[in-house]
Amino acid sequence: MRPWYRFCLAAARWILRILASMRVVGVEHVPRDRNYILASNHYSFLEPPILAVAGHLELYFLAKSALFRIPVLGP
């Protein structure tokens, strides 16, 4: 994992642990040996960090280009 991603993941994990309890179900069905697309329904703005914390691999996000211009989210 890239150092910046690892730092953001640790920060998100810490913040989410304070704000909400979380239970991950079915992570054993996520392939670790090949690529895949994880699509979500955008239940809330917290969804991307929750997905990142729930997974055990580095995720790459596809989003509107304006979102990547925000200094914290861009990298």
Secondary structure, 3 states (H helix, E strand, C coil): CCHHHHHHHHHHHHHHHHHCCCCCCCHHHCCCCCCCCCCCCCCCCCHHHHHHHHCCCCCCCCCCHHHHHCCCCCC
